[in-house]
Amino acid sequence: MPTTSNPPTIIANWKMNPSSAENAIALAKTIDAAAKKYKNVVVGIAPAFPHIGILPKTKSVWLGAQDVFWTDEIGRASCRE
C-alpha cells in the first residue's frame, strides 16, 4: 500500500435508512464502538436528514450530511450529470 499523509477513510451513507430513530441511534453507537478499534482510519456517517439531530456525539466518528438530487431513480447519491 502506498504511503500517504491521508489516512484511509470510510463513510457510511445511510440513504433513507434505518427506518426509526431508535435504530439510527443503535447503529451509530455500533459504528462508534467499531471505529474506536481503528485509530488510523477516519470513519464517518451520513445519516438521513431526520436522524442528524438525534445521533449521539462522538469523537471517533465524523458526521456528514447528504444532499438531494432531482431524478426519480434511487441510489444516485453524489451523482452529477
ZIFENVEN-V655935 format. One record per backbone hydrogen bond with DSSP energy under -0.5 kcal/mol. NH is the residue of the N-H (numbers start at 1). CO is the residue of the C=O. If there is no record, write none. Layout:
nh->(NH NH)
co->(CO CO)
This chain:
nh->(7 8 10 12 13 14 14 17 24 25 26 27 28 29 30 31 32 33 34 35 36 37 38 39 41 42 43 43 44 45 46 48 51 52 52 54 55 55 62 64 64 79)
co->(5 40 42 44 11 12 46 14 20 21 22 23 24 25 26 27 28 29 30 31 32 34 35 37 38 8 41 60 10 62 12 17 48 48 49 51 51 52 43 45 62 76)
